[in-house]
Amino acid sequence: MNKARALKGLYAITDSGLASDGGIVAQVELALRGGVRAVQYRNKHPDHRQRAEEAAALLRLCRTAGVPLIINDDVALAAAIQADGVHLGRDDPDPREARRMLGPGAIIGMSCYNRLELAFQARAADTDYVAFGRFFPSSIKPLAVQADIDLLARARAALELPIVAIGGITPENGGPLIAAGADMLAVIHGIFGQADILRACQDFNKLFEKTEVSDP
C-alpha cells in the first residue's frame, strides 16, 4: 500500500459507545462505501479476544476496500492481526518500538495535541503522520486540549509529514482546517454518531473535492 497516497482525505475513527445494533463492523462498512480513506479501530473494552475478533473483521473489510486499518494504542494487537499500522498518544509505547514490531511498511501516527514541538519529536522518531487537536468542542473527548487553527499552517510550513486534524469536526467547520494545511480530517461522532453514515462521509468528502478544485 502506498502510504503517501493513503494519508489524505477522511479518516474515520470508531467508538464502541456509538455502535449501532449492527455493531462497529456494520458501521465501518457504510463508512467505506461513503469514501473514507483510512479507518482507526478505537475500542477501550478490556476483553482482548473481542477486540481482536472485531479488529480482524475490520481488517478484512478494509483490505477489500483498499483502505488502511490503523489500531489505536495497541501495538501488540496491530502486530497480531497484521494491521496496516498504529496510532499512538503520549502515554503509549515509543514509536520506535512500534516500528520495530510492525516493520518499515507500517503506518505509525502520533497525537501531538496542540504542540508543534511534539510533531518535531514524532518526525525524528520515524512516524508517518502527526495529529493535532481538538479544534472544536468534542462530545467524545470534552476535556481534550484546545488547538488553534493557525497551528496547522505553522505545521504545514515546518513539516513534510501528512497532518491530521481531529476534534469536533463537521462538514460545516472542516473546510478551514483543510485550507490551513490538514491532509486528513479525523472524525468520530461526525460519522458514527450520525443516522446516515454513508451520507455523512459523502458530505465530508465534498470538502476535499472543493480544496482540490481550488488548488492552482
C-alpha atoms as one frame of an Amber mdcrd trajectory, in Angstrom:
protein
   0.000   0.000   0.000   1.301   3.448  -0.928   1.426   5.256   2.410   1.645
   8.754   0.965  -1.424   8.167  -1.177  -3.376   6.643   1.726  -2.841   9.555
   4.112  -5.123  12.112   2.531  -8.872  12.529   2.946 -11.418  11.429   5.518
 -10.119   9.393   8.471 -12.851   7.515  10.344 -12.270   6.566  13.980 -14.551
   4.004  15.590 -16.115   4.297  19.028 -17.842   1.373  20.733 -20.142   3.790
  22.561 -21.595   4.883  19.233 -22.041   1.372  17.825 -25.497   0.678  16.455
 -27.319  -2.651  16.615 -25.206  -3.900  13.721 -22.020  -3.075  15.625 -18.804
  -1.370  14.621 -18.212  -3.649  11.638 -21.524  -2.701  10.011 -20.816   0.986
  10.668 -17.362   0.792   9.108 -18.757  -0.980   6.055 -21.039   2.011   5.477
 -18.171   4.442   6.040 -16.042   2.621   3.480 -18.866   2.820   0.982 -19.018
   6.541   1.761 -15.403   7.008   0.715 -13.280   7.158   3.882  -9.561   6.933
   3.143  -8.413   5.435   6.444 -10.032   3.699   9.423  -8.783   3.694  13.004
 -10.058   0.985  15.306 -10.513   2.567  18.717 -12.117   0.373  21.371 -11.185
   0.574  25.057 -13.103  -2.605  26.004 -10.971  -4.811  28.312 -11.964  -8.041
  26.531  -8.893  -8.655  24.373 -10.467 -11.544  22.473 -13.467  -9.437  21.485
 -11.254  -6.609  20.299  -9.023  -8.991  18.326 -12.011 -10.564  16.570 -13.557
  -7.199  15.813 -10.278  -5.754  14.550  -9.697  -8.777  12.309 -13.179  -8.391
  10.811 -12.494  -4.715  10.130  -9.170  -5.554   8.539 -10.875  -7.871   6.061
 -13.304  -5.111   5.121 -10.551  -2.517   4.786  -8.322  -4.774   2.697 -11.186
  -5.387   0.282 -11.718  -1.633   0.013  -8.003  -0.856  -0.315  -8.105   1.346
   2.795  -5.578   1.129   5.670  -6.715  -0.042   9.103  -4.894   1.682  11.963
  -5.134   0.341  15.526  -5.424   2.858  18.349  -2.775   2.478  21.076  -2.383
  -1.332  20.935   0.822  -2.219  19.077   0.552  -5.891  20.054  -2.936  -6.150
  18.555  -1.796  -4.418  15.379   1.063  -6.901  15.071  -1.144  -9.905  15.853
  -3.665  -9.229  13.091  -1.114  -7.641  10.721  -2.969  -4.349  10.599  -1.621
  -1.539   8.452  -0.416   0.491  11.398  -0.963   2.006  14.805  -1.829   5.391
  16.279  -0.031   6.389  19.478  -0.552   9.022  22.167   1.667  10.447  24.862
   1.130   7.501  27.245   1.589   4.787  24.619   4.680   2.830  23.525   7.562
   4.619  21.850   7.039   4.878  18.084  10.488   3.398  17.513   9.408   0.262
  19.343   6.201   0.192  17.316   8.294   0.432  14.147  10.457  -2.459  15.289
   7.401  -4.613  15.936   5.371  -3.650  12.874   8.067  -3.200  10.251   9.122
  -0.470   7.832   5.911  -0.588   5.806   3.599   0.106   8.754   1.777   3.423
   9.145   2.615   4.968  12.515   0.807   8.098  13.649   1.288  10.270  16.714
  -1.021  12.577  18.638   0.661  15.945  19.086  -2.312  17.735  20.699  -1.614
  21.484  20.439   2.192  21.341  20.491   4.313  21.707  17.378   7.426  20.547
  19.235   5.805  17.136  19.713   5.439  16.902  15.951   9.162  17.516  15.530
   9.834  14.718  18.020   7.433  12.454  16.141   9.223  13.175  12.866  12.567
  12.312  14.452  11.062   9.031  15.675  10.163   7.955  12.103   6.407   8.390
  12.294   4.292   8.668   9.151   1.800  11.322  10.214   1.062  13.693  13.073
  -2.335  14.593  14.506  -3.329  17.867  16.145  -6.494  18.727  18.061  -9.051
  19.123  19.351 -10.034  22.091  17.190 -13.709  22.299  18.183 -15.766  21.184
  21.207 -15.860  17.397  21.266 -18.506  15.133  22.771 -16.045  12.204  22.681
 -13.174  13.984  24.469 -14.641  17.126  26.035 -11.545  17.737  28.188  -9.019
  17.426  25.357  -6.661  20.390  24.948  -7.681  23.144  22.544  -5.661  23.633
  19.364  -5.815  26.786  17.255  -6.209  26.621  13.502  -3.011  28.611  12.920
  -1.127  25.604  14.340  -1.986  23.739  11.131  -0.464  26.473   8.985   2.708
  26.513  11.073   2.951  22.732  10.967   2.402  22.721   7.212   5.254  25.179
   6.730   7.638  23.273   9.000   6.849  19.603   8.293   6.831  17.321   5.296
   4.664  14.768   7.124   0.936  14.362   6.480  -1.100  16.323   9.028  -4.318
  15.112  10.634  -6.838  17.393  12.347  -9.228  15.991  14.957 -11.821  17.152
  17.447 -15.452  18.105  16.933 -15.096  18.314  13.156 -18.217  18.508  10.987
 -18.861  19.162   7.280 -19.723  22.728   8.323 -16.454  23.547  10.107 -13.928
  21.230   8.447 -13.172  23.278   5.340 -10.946  25.878   7.017  -8.853  23.094
   8.588  -8.077  21.665   5.153  -7.338  25.130   3.804  -4.946  25.737   6.717
  -2.931  22.598   5.974  -4.705  19.459   7.198  -4.281  16.496   4.853  -6.839
  14.428   6.734  -9.856  15.098   8.922 -10.180  12.514  11.685 -13.816  12.134
  12.669 -15.658  10.020  15.239 -19.093  11.389  16.157 -19.448  13.287  12.894
 -19.518   9.905  11.145 -20.552   7.179  13.571 -22.878   9.357  15.641 -24.988
  10.182  12.583 -28.203   8.490  11.498 -26.932   8.247   7.901 -23.254   7.268
   7.991 -22.947   6.968   4.230 -24.303  10.468   3.662 -22.144  11.922   6.431
 -18.995  10.582   4.761 -20.073  11.907   1.391 -20.648  15.352   2.899 -17.120
  15.361   4.368 -15.611  14.238   1.075 -17.096  17.267  -0.669 -14.753  19.423
   1.448 -11.710  17.696  -0.034 -13.147  17.900  -3.547 -13.566  21.667  -3.169
  -9.970  22.013  -1.983  -8.630  20.005  -4.937 -10.568  22.150  -7.393  -9.299
  25.390  -5.839  -5.623  24.305  -5.818  -3.524  26.031  -8.518
